[in-house]
Amino acid sequence: MLRRFMSERVVPARRKKKAAETSAMLQRQAPMLIVFGRFVLGVRFVVGATMCVTRFPYHRFVLWNVIGEITGPHSPASRQHLS
């Protein structure tokens, strides 16, 4: 739903040089943003919405999101040292 709403605004914006450069940078830095976005409260939603708007491939998003969950502060592996 967000993609449909924002696509009307994103497609014309990509024609502008700065917007195109920003979109390309987000595509390059996406894995790092997705993984580390899981560590900061509230950033998880923003990263997900941003990846949707920039049309980041869903299967790659899921892969990096799972990696972030496994290594994140709320993962079962990180809770083992507490017990």
Buried (B, 14 or more C-beta within 10 A) or exposed (E): EEEEEBEEEBEEBBEEEEEEEBBEEBBEEBBEBBBBBBEEEEBBEEBBEBBBBBBBEEEBBEEBBEBBBEBBEEEEEEEEEEE
